Amino acid sequence: MIDLRSDTVTRPTDGMRKAMAEAEVGDDVYAEDPTTRELEERTAELFGHEAGLFVPSGTMGNQIGMRLVAEPGQEVLCDADAHVVTYEMGAAAAIFGLSTRTVVSDRGLLDADALIAQVRPQGDSYLTGTAAIAVENTHNRGFGRVQPLGELQKLWDWSRGAGVAVHLDGARIWNAHVASGVDLATYGRLADTASVCFSKGLGTPVGSVLLGSAQRMATARLWRKRLGGGMRQVGVLAAACLYALDHHLPRLGEDHENAQHLAERLGVDPASVETNMVVLDDVEAPVLAEAAKAQGVLVSQVSPSRVRLVTHLDVDRTGIDRAADVLTELLDR
Ligand SMILES: *Cc1c(COP(=O)(O)O)cnc(C)c1O
């Protein structure tokens, strides 16, 4: 099977499994797991933050991250297609008592002015105060769109004077970094809290790191435990993440090249492909997906007329070409 549904489907490589097997471990609830501490420190340094906290999922990273910068009854503002309000099971409301408000965007493209225009003051006795704005880079429902640095900077510069925090959902920030050439630390500097995932393009079985100030990460540690996310000899998983930084981050550009190649072969405008996702529009998604599956190619149906293909480290150029053969034949039919 050539599985192009998502970059989450990768399996740990032999090298990664070896690193996991050999990891030095301790009880991380006592903060005694050296490999986890190394991962937290190294990731914090990469993004120019004071501290990091290893969490089981990007959802937990985002939700704790937002809770650190907003109090129950306050609101977090974000775009209407943001992962934090689309795919996280209403956690902000269900668990943390946060209100969310959304602004419709052009396929996830960050528009600082449009968000800023919707911000409501804190400390009012009538209005729901906006405590934070959440941004997503790359944008998942924007099909891997990279946010313009200028917009991120504009939002950040405005937020300092306004007393509004910025949370970055950086599940695929690695892809943004590779595609744009912008330093991870530059992206990191433009957020108060950030969640970055290792289980997408970097190919680990699990794991995200939440980033922020040392004080905020100390509070995040309490929330993680409260949510049942305190983990013990979790260095076996942190080792996979460290391995991914060394071995999988440097190769991430291959996924982008494969996506470009796939787009060209499928007649999709390569300019619409910024990172590792290709979208087929105006197709009969269920029919195409079913027929492709019968020929060993798995794709994701994102709507009845839209199919998404995601490149990742478990599909090489030969696999991409085979998938393109199958899909072009089906699209021609
Ligand atoms: C995958 C993803 C997450 C986190 O998802 P988990 O499955 O909880 O790890 C968060 N934000 C974006 C944009 C994502 O694509």
The ligand as a Tripos MOL2 file, in Angstrom:
@<TRIPOS>MOLECULE
LIG
   15    15     1     0     0
SMALL
NO_CHARGES

@<TRIPOS>ATOM
      1 C1         -1.8910   16.9820   13.7730 C.3       1 LIG1
      2 C2         -2.0680   18.3630   14.1970 C.ar      1 LIG1
      3 C3         -2.1440   18.7050   15.5480 C.ar      1 LIG1
      4 C4         -2.0440   17.7170   16.6740 C.3       1 LIG1
      5 O1         -2.7070   16.5480   16.5120 O.3       1 LIG1
      6 P1         -2.5510   15.3030   17.4830 P.3       1 LIG1
      7 O2         -3.1730   14.2360   16.6940 O.co2     1 LIG1
      8 O3         -3.2760   15.6320   18.7250 O.co2     1 LIG1
      9 O4         -1.1000   15.0880   17.7390 O.co2     1 LIG1
     10 C5         -2.2950   20.0350   15.8750 C.ar      1 LIG1
     11 N1         -2.3560   20.9740   14.9260 N.ar      1 LIG1
     12 C6         -2.2630   20.6990   13.6270 C.ar      1 LIG1
     13 C7         -2.2860   21.8070   12.6380 C.3       1 LIG1
     14 C8         -2.1330   19.3770   13.2060 C.ar      1 LIG1
     15 O5         -2.0470   19.1050   11.9020 O.3       1 LIG1
@<TRIPOS>BOND
     1     1     2 1
     2     2     3 ar
     3     2    14 ar
     4     3     4 1
     5     3    10 ar
     6     4     5 1
     7     5     6 1
     8     6     7 2
     9     6     8 1
    10     6     9 1
    11    10    11 ar
    12    11    12 ar
    13    12    13 1
    14    12    14 ar
    15    14    15 1
@<TRIPOS>SUBSTRUCTURE
     1 LIG1         1 GROUP 0 **** ****
